[in-house]
Amino acid sequence: MSRFALARRLKGLARSLSLALGCLLATPAATLAEPRPLTLEEVQVLAFRSAMAGDVQLAAPLAAMLLENDPTDEYGLLTMSALYLGAGDESQSYQNARRAFRHADDPELKFHAARLSAISAMANDRTIPTQFWLRRAGDLAPSEEHRARVEQNYRIFQAQNPWRWRFDTSIEPSSNVNGGSETPYNIIDDVPLIGILSPDAQALSGWIGQARLSFAYRLRREERSQTDVTGSVYVKRVRLSSASRDAAPGFSESNLSEEEFTAGLRHTIALEEPGRILQFGGKVTHYRQANEAAFNAFTASATYVTPLTPRLRFTGHLELEARDYETGDSGDAGRASVGLSYELNNGDRLSGSLFVSDTTSPIFFLDNQAAYGKLTYTLGKPIKDVRVSASIGASYTDYPNYALGFIVVPGGRQDEGLFADLDLTFEAVEYAGFSPRVRIRHQRTESNVSRFDTSEWAVSVGIQSNF
């Protein structure tokens, strides 16, 4: 049906629609005194607004005529989506809203299509599509008020949804993908011998790719507590640069690969004071390195969070881990951390944390105790749509029984490290509520065993959720 034929068919409806057009299209009353053929644009707007207002008798025939004239008419599809949703047919509503999104060119119309897709998917208990379309609606929100409303809807949906998913990925070029030494010499303090390091024990440049998928499923929720099943999959792969492959031709990149699989339970208790939380957890871990199984572990943990003042928050964490290695040996580790986070008057946040650990290995000279401190400053407001966070920190690790072959290191091995990170999230570039994130990192370690004197520059590129 041509546009002329459509207008002619609608001419008989002009008088009955004049009042509606006066309200919905803000057309001056003088121009409605005489019936006239409606333009295609007027019919499109009237059909959609009538459907959103619940006027099925007016919206349905208009949508049918629009789609008869053009099966890809975005207003007709959007109108049908709203009508199907009102009639309780969420599946047809979802299909029409998706088609409207695909064919629409106007960003505001795409926003309405994404929003209707999310609503119909939610009504049909489709978790992942609901999250995706809410995020797309957030991308296309025509104003900050609309975006705030979408973010609120997303949080409400998350609170109702028993599933939680998180995906983190990054690719980073690095000057030292293998933790290799800065020099070709191995010098041990107070030992009158100098060793020569193989090429693969020296720093090799290349690329590091990492990905982690985490999930939680709510088993039970009460007024002040919640129990979840948790799990995660982590994968790390390394690609050497051509210069590194030439320098260490016999070294296999698979030696640096890692995989980790976890499954566990977590119980969270909200204590009487607002913001005070106590959490207990347990998980099993299967860890692989160099494409081979390395160990299985069981970890028990406890976390305590409490506000000390309206702006200052304390977090404490403790975990104990028992490992069974593929060699038949066993080991264990204990880790603890404390942290403070303070919100400044301008919305910036200053955070500090301290971590300590004690690890027992089946290889006795790898037993170690470590401490690690970190300060982070996060800007409360983005700079030209870029969120900025910077961190500095230091670490100390002691291997009291360390030995290299037949050489026992006097006093053990001690590694001292410094690092600095700069995190940039580019919010102006967004898709489905995710924006690119760039992290620039430099770290340097000095040791009394020069094999472990290392330096690394790395730039990682990943994605960050904006809500």
C-alpha positions as CSV (number, residue, x, y, z in Angstrom):
1,M,0.0,0.0,0.0
2,S,1.5,3.4,-1.0
3,R,1.7,6.4,1.3
4,F,-1.1,8.1,-0.8
5,A,-3.3,5.1,-0.4
6,L,-2.7,5.0,3.3
7,A,-3.5,8.7,3.6
8,R,-6.7,8.2,1.6
9,R,-7.8,5.3,3.8
10,L,-7.3,7.4,6.9
11,K,-9.2,10.4,5.5
12,G,-12.5,9.0,6.9
13,L,-11.0,8.8,10.4
14,A,-9.7,12.4,10.4
15,R,-12.7,14.0,12.1
16,S,-12.8,11.4,14.9
17,L,-9.1,11.8,15.4
18,S,-9.0,15.5,15.4
19,L,-9.4,15.9,19.2
20,A,-6.7,13.2,19.8
21,L,-4.3,14.9,17.5
22,G,-4.9,18.2,19.2
23,C,-3.8,16.7,22.5
24,L,-1.1,14.4,21.3
25,L,0.5,16.3,18.5
26,A,-0.1,19.8,19.8
27,T,-1.6,20.9,16.4
28,P,-3.4,24.2,16.6
29,A,-7.2,23.8,16.9
30,A,-7.8,25.9,13.8
31,T,-6.2,23.4,11.5
32,L,-8.4,20.6,12.8
33,A,-11.6,22.3,11.9
34,E,-11.6,20.7,8.5
35,P,-10.8,17.0,8.2
36,R,-7.7,16.4,6.2
37,P,-5.6,13.4,5.3
38,L,-3.0,12.5,8.0
39,T,0.6,12.4,7.2
40,L,2.5,9.2,7.7
41,E,4.5,10.8,10.5
42,E,1.3,11.9,12.3
43,V,-0.1,8.4,12.0
44,Q,3.1,6.9,13.4
45,V,3.2,9.1,16.4
46,L,-0.5,8.9,17.1
47,A,-0.4,5.0,17.0
48,F,2.5,4.7,19.4
49,R,1.2,7.3,21.9
50,S,-2.3,5.8,21.8
51,A,-0.9,2.4,22.6
52,M,1.2,3.8,25.5
53,A,-1.9,5.6,26.8
54,G,-3.9,2.3,26.7
55,D,-6.2,3.2,23.9
56,V,-6.3,-0.1,22.1
57,Q,-9.3,0.7,19.9
58,L,-7.4,3.6,18.3
59,A,-3.9,2.1,18.4
60,A,-4.6,-1.4,17.0
61,P,-6.1,-0.4,13.6
62,L,-3.5,2.3,13.1
63,A,-0.6,-0.2,13.8
64,A,-2.2,-2.7,11.5
65,M,-2.3,-0.2,8.6
66,L,1.2,1.0,9.2
67,L,2.5,-2.5,9.1
68,E,0.4,-3.3,6.0
69,N,2.0,-0.4,4.3
70,D,5.5,-1.3,5.5
71,P,6.2,-4.5,7.6
72,T,9.4,-2.8,9.0
73,D,7.7,0.4,10.1
74,E,9.3,1.0,13.5
75,Y,6.3,2.9,15.0
76,G,4.0,0.1,13.9
77,L,6.2,-2.6,15.4
78,L,6.6,-0.6,18.6
79,T,2.9,0.0,18.8
80,M,2.2,-3.7,18.4
81,S,4.7,-4.5,21.1
82,A,2.9,-2.3,23.5
83,L,-0.4,-3.8,22.6
84,Y,0.8,-7.3,22.9
85,L,2.3,-6.5,26.3
86,G,-1.0,-5.0,27.5
87,A,-2.8,-8.2,26.3
88,G,-0.4,-10.4,28.3
89,D,1.4,-11.9,25.2
90,E,5.0,-11.1,26.4
91,S,6.6,-13.3,23.7
92,Q,5.0,-11.4,20.8
93,S,5.7,-8.1,22.6
94,Y,9.4,-9.0,22.9
95,Q,9.7,-10.0,19.2
96,N,8.0,-6.8,18.0
97,A,10.1,-4.6,20.3
98,R,13.3,-6.2,19.1
99,R,12.3,-5.7,15.4
100,A,11.4,-2.1,16.1
101,F,14.9,-1.6,17.7
102,R,16.5,-3.1,14.6
103,H,14.7,-0.9,12.1
104,A,14.6,2.3,14.1
105,D,17.0,5.1,13.2
106,D,16.0,7.7,15.8
107,P,17.9,7.2,19.1
108,E,14.9,8.1,21.3
109,L,12.7,5.6,19.4
110,K,15.5,3.0,20.0
111,F,15.4,3.9,23.7
112,H,11.6,3.1,23.8
113,A,12.2,-0.1,21.9
114,A,15.0,-1.2,24.2
115,R,12.8,-0.4,27.2
116,L,9.8,-2.3,25.9
117,S,12.2,-5.3,25.1
118,A,13.4,-5.3,28.7
119,I,9.9,-5.0,30.1
120,S,8.5,-7.9,28.0
121,A,11.6,-10.0,28.7
122,M,11.2,-9.4,32.4
123,A,7.5,-10.3,32.3
124,N,8.5,-13.5,30.5
125,D,11.1,-14.3,33.2
126,R,14.0,-14.0,30.8
127,T,16.9,-12.9,33.0
128,I,19.8,-12.3,30.6
129,P,17.7,-10.5,27.9
130,T,16.2,-8.3,30.6
131,Q,19.6,-7.2,31.8
132,F,20.9,-6.7,28.3
133,W,18.0,-4.5,27.1
134,L,17.9,-2.5,30.3
135,R,21.6,-1.7,29.7
136,R,20.9,-0.8,26.1
137,A,18.1,1.5,27.2
138,G,20.6,3.1,29.6
139,D,22.9,3.7,26.6
140,L,20.2,5.5,24.6
141,A,18.4,7.4,27.4
142,P,17.5,10.8,26.0
143,S,18.2,12.6,29.3
144,E,19.9,12.1,32.7
145,E,16.5,11.7,34.3
146,H,15.6,8.8,31.9
147,R,19.0,7.2,32.5
148,A,18.6,7.4,36.3
149,R,15.2,5.8,36.0
150,V,16.7,2.9,33.9
151,E,19.5,2.4,36.4
152,Q,17.0,2.3,39.3
153,N,15.0,-0.3,37.3
154,Y,18.2,-2.3,36.8
155,R,18.9,-2.3,40.5
156,I,15.4,-3.3,41.4
157,F,15.6,-6.2,38.9
158,Q,18.9,-7.3,40.3
159,A,17.5,-7.3,43.8
160,Q,14.6,-9.5,42.6
161,N,16.7,-11.7,40.3
162,P,18.3,-14.7,42.1
163,W,21.2,-14.8,39.6
164,R,24.2,-12.5,39.5
165,W,26.7,-12.6,36.7
166,R,30.0,-10.8,36.3
167,F,32.4,-10.9,33.4
168,D,35.9,-9.3,33.4
169,T,38.3,-9.5,30.6
170,S,41.5,-7.7,29.7
171,I,44.3,-7.8,27.1
172,E,47.6,-6.2,28.0
173,P,51.0,-5.7,26.4
174,S,53.7,-6.3,29.0
175,S,57.5,-5.8,29.1
176,N,57.7,-8.9,31.4
177,V,55.1,-11.6,30.9
178,N,57.1,-14.3,32.7
179,G,58.3,-12.4,35.8
180,G,61.9,-12.7,34.5
181,S,65.0,-11.0,35.7
182,E,66.3,-7.7,34.5
183,T,69.8,-9.0,33.9
184,P,71.3,-12.2,32.6
185,Y,73.2,-12.7,35.8
186,N,72.2,-14.4,39.0
187,I,73.9,-12.8,42.0
188,I,73.1,-13.8,45.6
189,D,74.1,-11.5,48.4
190,D,76.9,-12.9,50.6
191,V,77.6,-15.8,48.1
192,P,80.8,-15.5,46.1
193,L,79.3,-17.1,43.0
194,I,77.8,-15.6,39.9
195,G,75.3,-17.6,37.8
196,I,74.2,-17.1,34.2
197,L,70.4,-17.1,33.7
198,S,68.9,-18.9,30.7
199,P,67.0,-16.7,28.2
200,D,63.6,-17.9,29.5
201,A,64.5,-16.8,33.1
202,Q,65.0,-13.3,31.9
203,A,62.3,-10.8,31.2
204,L,60.3,-11.6,28.0
205,S,57.9,-9.2,26.5
206,G,54.5,-10.1,25.0
207,W,50.8,-10.0,25.6
208,I,48.7,-11.3,28.5
209,G,45.0,-12.1,28.0
210,Q,42.8,-12.8,31.0
211,A,39.1,-13.5,31.4
212,R,37.0,-14.3,34.5
213,L,33.3,-15.3,34.6
214,S,31.7,-15.2,38.1
215,F,28.2,-16.1,39.2
216,A,26.1,-16.3,42.3
217,Y,22.7,-17.8,42.7
218,R,20.5,-16.9,45.7
219,L,19.4,-20.0,47.5
220,R,17.6,-18.3,50.4
221,R,16.8,-14.7,51.5
222,E,15.4,-13.7,54.9
223,E,14.9,-10.2,56.4
224,R,18.6,-9.9,57.6
225,S,20.4,-12.7,55.8
226,Q,21.0,-14.3,52.4
227,T,22.7,-17.5,51.2
228,D,24.2,-17.9,47.8
229,V,25.9,-20.5,45.6
230,T,28.9,-19.1,44.0
231,G,31.3,-20.1,41.2
232,S,33.9,-18.7,38.8
233,V,36.0,-19.7,35.8
234,Y,39.4,-17.9,35.2
235,V,41.6,-18.3,32.2
236,K,45.0,-16.7,31.4
237,R,46.9,-16.9,28.2
238,V,50.2,-15.4,27.2
239,R,51.6,-14.6,23.7
240,L,55.3,-13.8,23.4
241,S,56.5,-11.0,21.2
242,S,58.6,-12.0,18.1
243,A,61.7,-10.7,19.8
244,S,61.1,-12.9,22.9
245,R,60.4,-15.9,20.8
246,D,63.8,-15.3,19.0
247,A,65.5,-14.8,22.4
248,A,64.1,-17.9,24.0
249,P,63.3,-20.3,21.1
250,G,62.8,-23.3,23.3
251,F,60.4,-21.7,25.7
252,S,56.7,-22.6,25.3
253,E,54.0,-20.0,25.9
254,S,51.8,-22.7,27.4
255,N,54.1,-22.8,30.5
256,L,52.6,-19.4,31.5
257,S,48.9,-20.5,31.0
258,E,46.6,-20.7,34.0
259,E,43.0,-21.9,34.6
260,E,41.1,-21.8,37.9
261,F,37.6,-23.2,38.6
262,T,35.8,-22.5,41.8
263,A,32.4,-23.5,43.4
264,G,31.2,-22.5,46.9
265,L,28.7,-21.2,49.4
266,R,28.4,-17.8,50.9
267,H,26.2,-16.6,53.8
268,T,25.7,-12.9,54.4
269,I,24.2,-11.4,57.6
270,A,23.1,-7.8,57.9
271,L,23.7,-6.8,61.5
272,E,21.4,-4.4,63.4
273,E,23.4,-1.3,62.8
274,P,22.8,0.0,59.3
275,G,25.7,-0.8,56.9
276,R,27.3,-3.5,59.2
277,I,27.7,-6.8,57.4
278,L,29.2,-10.2,58.4
279,Q,29.9,-12.7,55.7
280,F,31.1,-16.3,55.8
281,G,32.1,-18.4,52.8
282,G,33.6,-21.7,51.7
283,K,34.7,-22.8,48.3
284,V,36.6,-25.5,46.5
285,T,39.2,-24.7,43.8
286,H,40.8,-26.6,41.0
287,Y,43.9,-24.9,39.7
288,R,45.8,-25.7,36.5
289,Q,49.1,-24.4,35.3
290,A,50.9,-25.0,32.0
291,N,47.9,-27.1,30.8
292,E,48.3,-29.5,33.7
293,A,46.5,-29.9,37.0
294,A,48.5,-28.3,39.8
295,F,46.3,-28.6,43.0
296,N,42.9,-28.7,44.5
297,A,42.1,-26.5,47.5
298,F,39.4,-25.8,50.1
299,T,39.1,-22.2,51.4
300,A,37.1,-20.9,54.3
301,S,36.7,-17.2,54.7
302,A,35.0,-14.5,56.9
303,T,34.5,-10.8,56.1
304,Y,33.3,-8.0,58.3
305,V,32.2,-4.5,57.0
306,T,31.2,-1.6,59.3
307,P,30.8,2.1,59.0
308,L,33.0,3.9,61.5
309,T,31.5,7.3,60.6
310,P,29.1,8.4,57.9
311,R,32.1,8.9,55.6
312,L,34.5,6.2,56.9
313,R,34.1,2.5,56.3
314,F,36.2,-0.4,57.7
315,T,36.6,-3.8,56.0
316,G,38.3,-6.9,57.5
317,H,38.8,-10.2,55.8
318,L,40.3,-13.6,56.9
319,E,40.7,-16.8,55.0
320,L,42.4,-20.2,55.5
321,E,43.2,-22.5,52.6
322,A,44.2,-26.2,52.5
323,R,45.8,-27.5,49.3
324,D,46.2,-31.0,47.9
325,Y,48.8,-31.1,45.1
326,E,48.8,-33.5,42.2
327,T,52.2,-34.8,43.5
328,G,50.4,-36.2,46.5
329,D,51.8,-33.5,48.8
330,S,49.8,-30.9,50.8
331,G,50.2,-27.3,51.7
332,D,48.2,-24.5,53.4
333,A,47.9,-20.7,53.4
334,G,46.4,-18.1,55.7
335,R,45.6,-14.6,54.5
336,A,44.2,-11.6,56.2
337,S,43.5,-8.0,55.2
338,V,42.1,-4.8,56.7
339,G,41.0,-1.7,54.8
340,L,39.6,1.8,55.3
341,S,37.7,3.8,52.8
342,Y,36.9,7.6,53.3
343,E,34.7,9.8,51.2
344,L,35.8,13.4,51.0
345,N,33.5,16.4,50.9
346,N,33.9,16.7,47.1
347,G,32.9,13.1,46.5
348,D,36.4,11.8,45.9
349,R,37.4,8.6,47.8
350,L,40.6,7.7,49.5
351,S,41.1,4.0,50.4
352,G,43.9,2.2,52.1
353,S,44.4,-1.6,52.7
354,L,47.0,-3.9,54.2
355,F,47.3,-7.6,53.3
356,V,49.4,-10.3,55.1
357,S,49.8,-14.0,54.2
358,D,51.6,-17.1,55.4
359,T,52.1,-20.0,52.9
360,T,53.4,-23.5,53.5
361,S,54.5,-25.3,50.3
362,P,55.4,-29.0,49.7
363,I,58.7,-27.6,48.4
364,F,60.0,-26.4,51.8
365,F,62.2,-23.6,50.4
366,L,59.1,-21.9,48.9
367,D,57.5,-21.4,52.3
368,N,56.9,-17.7,52.6
369,Q,55.4,-14.9,54.6
370,A,54.2,-11.7,52.7
371,A,52.8,-8.3,53.4
372,Y,51.3,-5.9,50.9
373,G,50.0,-2.3,51.3
374,K,48.0,-0.2,48.9
375,L,46.6,3.4,48.7
376,T,44.0,4.3,46.2
377,Y,42.5,7.7,45.3
378,T,39.4,7.8,43.1
379,L,37.9,10.9,41.7
380,G,34.2,11.3,42.5
381,K,33.4,13.1,39.2
382,P,34.8,12.2,35.8
383,I,37.1,14.4,33.9
384,K,35.7,15.0,30.4
385,D,33.7,11.7,30.7
386,V,36.8,9.8,32.0
387,R,36.7,8.3,35.4
388,V,40.1,8.3,37.1
389,S,41.6,6.2,39.9
390,A,45.2,6.0,40.9
391,S,47.0,3.6,43.3
392,I,50.4,3.2,44.8
393,G,51.7,0.3,46.9
394,A,54.5,-1.7,48.3
395,S,55.1,-5.4,49.0
396,Y,57.5,-7.5,51.0
397,T,58.0,-11.3,50.8
398,D,60.3,-13.5,52.9
399,Y,61.3,-17.0,52.0
400,P,63.3,-18.1,55.1
401,N,64.5,-21.4,53.8
402,Y,65.2,-20.5,50.2
403,A,67.8,-22.4,48.2
404,L,69.0,-22.6,44.6
405,G,70.2,-26.1,44.0
406,F,72.9,-26.9,46.5
407,I,73.2,-23.2,47.5
408,V,71.3,-22.2,50.6
409,V,70.7,-18.5,50.5
410,P,72.1,-16.9,53.7
411,G,69.2,-15.5,55.8
412,G,66.7,-16.7,53.1
413,R,65.4,-14.7,50.2
414,Q,63.7,-11.3,50.6
415,D,61.8,-9.6,47.8
416,E,60.8,-5.9,48.1
417,G,58.4,-4.4,45.5
418,L,56.9,-1.1,44.6
419,F,54.0,-0.5,42.1
420,A,51.8,2.2,40.7
421,D,48.5,1.9,38.8
422,L,46.4,4.4,36.8
423,D,42.9,3.4,35.9
424,L,40.9,5.2,33.3
425,T,37.3,4.4,32.4
426,F,36.0,6.1,29.2
427,E,32.3,6.5,30.0
428,A,31.5,8.5,26.8
429,V,32.1,5.2,24.9
430,E,29.4,2.9,26.1
431,Y,27.6,-0.2,24.9
432,A,25.0,-2.1,27.0
433,G,26.2,-0.2,30.1
434,F,29.8,-1.2,29.6
435,S,32.7,1.2,28.8
436,P,36.3,0.5,27.9
437,R,38.8,0.6,30.8
438,V,42.6,1.2,30.5
439,R,45.0,0.4,33.3
440,I,48.6,1.6,33.1
441,R,50.8,-0.3,35.6
442,H,54.5,-0.2,36.6
443,Q,56.0,-2.5,39.2
444,R,59.5,-3.1,40.3
445,T,60.9,-5.8,42.6
446,E,64.4,-5.9,44.2
447,S,65.7,-9.1,45.8
448,N,68.8,-10.4,47.5
449,V,68.7,-13.0,44.8
450,S,69.1,-11.0,41.6
451,R,67.1,-13.6,39.5
452,F,64.1,-12.0,41.1
453,D,65.1,-8.4,40.4
454,T,62.2,-7.5,38.0
455,S,60.7,-4.6,36.4
456,E,57.5,-4.4,34.3
457,W,55.5,-1.9,32.4
458,A,52.0,-3.0,31.3
459,V,48.9,-1.5,29.7
460,S,45.7,-3.5,30.0
461,V,42.5,-2.9,28.1
462,G,39.2,-4.2,29.5
463,I,35.6,-3.4,30.1
464,Q,33.9,-1.8,33.1
465,S,30.2,-1.8,34.0
466,N,28.8,1.7,34.5
467,F,25.8,0.5,36.6
